[in-house]
Amino acid sequence: MTSLTGSIKPQSQQDVYNDPYFKSLIKRSLRYLSTGYPVHFTGPSGIGKTTLALHIAKQRKRPVLLINGNKDLSNEDLIGAYTGYRRKKLNDNFVRTVHKIEENISEEWVNGRLYEAVKEGYTVVYDEFTRSQPETNNLFLSILEEKILPLYGTKRTESFIDVHPDFSIIFTSNPAEYAGVYQSQDALLDRMVTLPVEYMDEEAETAIVMKKTKISEKKASAIVGFVNRVRGLCENDVASLSLRSSIMIAQVVERYNIKVKGDNSEFQDVCTDITLFPLQACSDETESLEELKEKILVECKEV
Ligand SMILES: Nc1ncnc2c1ncn2[C@@H]1O[C@H](COP(=O)(O)OP(=O)(O)OP(=O)(O)O)[C@@H](O)[C@H]1O
C-alpha cells in the first residue's frame, strides 16, 4: 500500500484513513453500500477490519449495529422470539367480603437484534460472520436476495418483514478461518463485494499505537518494527502478529515503565510472551518452541 507521505505525521484514526489507500477503499465501499451491495472486508486477524468497518458504517449517518459472528448465534437472537408470559392481575376487593381476581396472560415478543435494524434501515457490521452456523447465515441470504427478513418459527402473524431501503451490511472475516468451513458461506460471498484489507505501513501502525497507548513515537516505532520483523518469520499467513500485538506490548511497557531496549531482559520477556504463540501458529510444525523463542530474541535484540 502507499505510505503516508509528507512531513505531517498521522496523529489520529482520521489521519490514518486519509492515506490514499484507505481513502479510496472507503470511497468505493460507501458507493457499493449506497448502490445496495454489501461490502466484505477480509484479511488477517488484528489488521484493523472491524475498526475500518465501523468507521465506514458511521459515515452512512444511520444507526450502526455491531453483530459478532459465533457458532451460538441463533435465528432467535437475530429475529426475535416470544420469550415468556406477561401476567396481569387485577385484584378487586372493593367490597371487603368479595374478592374478584382477573388474570390476563399474554405471550411477550422481544425483537431480535436484526429485526429493528432491518425495519429501520440501520447499517450493520457483521464481524467474523464465517464463525456463525449456516442456518443463521441463511437469514442474510434472504435479506440480500429477496430483501426480506423471514420470521421463521416465530408464530407471528406476518411471515416476513421488508428490508428498509437504507439498510446495509458490512461483513468482516479472516480468510484463514473460512476455507471450506460451511458451504453456505459461498452463496453469501457471491452476493457481496469482497475487498481484501492490506497491512498498514509501519508509519500508520506507529501512529495508531501512539494514539492507543500514549507511548512516545520512538518507542512505538521500535515496537512496531519488532512485531513486523517477527511477522516476517512466518511460513504461512495464519499469523495474528499485527497491530494488536504491537498495542499489547506498548501498553505493558508503558504501564510498568519497562525500558524499550533489546538488552533489557524484562522487555525481552514481554516481547516473547506476546509474540511466541502467534509465531508458532504461522510456523512449520517442525520448529520447536525453543527455536522460535531464539528467533524472537534475535529480533528483539535489534531494538
Ligand atoms: N484506524 C485505527 N485507529 C485506531 N485504532 C485502530 C485502527 N485500526 C485498528 N486499530 C486497533 O487495532 C486493533 C485491531 O483492530 P481490529 O479489531 O479492527 O482488527 P480486525 O482485523 O478486525 O481483527 P480481528 O480479525 O481479530 O477481529 C484494535 O485494538 C483496534 O482498536
The ligand as a Tripos MOL2 file, in Angstrom:
@<TRIPOS>MOLECULE
LIG
   31    33     1     0     0
SMALL
NO_CHARGES

@<TRIPOS>ATOM
      1 N1         -7.6070    3.2120   12.3450 N.pl3     1 LIG1
      2 C1         -7.4220    2.8080   13.5820 C.ar      1 LIG1
      3 N2         -7.3760    3.6910   14.5930 N.ar      1 LIG1
      4 C2         -7.1740    3.3100   15.8740 C.ar      1 LIG1
      5 N3         -7.0440    2.0190   16.2550 N.ar      1 LIG1
      6 C3         -7.1010    1.0920   15.3030 C.ar      1 LIG1
      7 C4         -7.2920    1.4200   13.9240 C.ar      1 LIG1
      8 N4         -7.3030    0.2680   13.2080 N.ar      1 LIG1
      9 C5         -7.1200   -0.7130   14.1020 C.ar      1 LIG1
     10 N5         -6.9950   -0.2330   15.3550 N.ar      1 LIG1
     11 C6         -6.7870   -1.0070   16.5970 C.3       1 LIG1
     12 O1         -6.0490   -2.1850   16.2660 O.3       1 LIG1
     13 C7         -6.5670   -3.3280   16.9180 C.3       1 LIG1
     14 C8         -7.0330   -4.3550   15.8930 C.3       1 LIG1
     15 O2         -8.0580   -3.7750   15.0850 O.3       1 LIG1
     16 P1         -9.4090   -4.5390   14.6670 P.3       1 LIG1
     17 O3        -10.0260   -5.2100   15.8380 O.co2     1 LIG1
     18 O4        -10.2140   -3.5710   13.8940 O.co2     1 LIG1
     19 O5         -8.7870   -5.6450   13.7060 O.3       1 LIG1
     20 P2         -9.5240   -6.8550   12.9780 P.3       1 LIG1
     21 O6         -8.8110   -7.0230   11.6770 O.co2     1 LIG1
     22 O7        -10.9740   -6.6500   12.9300 O.co2     1 LIG1
     23 O8         -9.1640   -8.0550   13.9380 O.3       1 LIG1
     24 P3         -9.9440   -9.4680   14.1280 P.3       1 LIG1
     25 O9         -9.9490  -10.1310   12.7810 O.co2     1 LIG1
     26 O10        -9.0780  -10.1900   15.1220 O.co2     1 LIG1
     27 O11       -11.2880   -9.1160   14.6560 O.co2     1 LIG1
     28 C9         -7.7080   -2.8270   17.8010 C.3       1 LIG1
     29 O12        -7.1960   -2.6060   19.0960 O.3       1 LIG1
     30 C10        -8.1130   -1.5070   17.1600 C.3       1 LIG1
     31 O13        -8.6530   -0.6260   18.1010 O.3       1 LIG1
@<TRIPOS>BOND
     1     1     2 1
     2     2     3 ar
     3     2     7 ar
     4     3     4 ar
     5     4     5 ar
     6     5     6 ar
     7     6     7 ar
     8     6    10 ar
     9     7     8 ar
    10     8     9 ar
    11     9    10 ar
    12    10    11 1
    13    11    12 1
    14    11    30 1
    15    12    13 1
    16    13    14 1
    17    13    28 1
    18    14    15 1
    19    15    16 1
    20    16    17 2
    21    16    18 1
    22    16    19 1
    23    19    20 1
    24    20    21 2
    25    20    22 1
    26    20    23 1
    27    23    24 1
    28    24    25 2
    29    24    26 1
    30    24    27 1
    31    28    29 1
    32    28    30 1
    33    30    31 1
@<TRIPOS>SUBSTRUCTURE
     1 LIG1         1 GROUP 0 **** ****
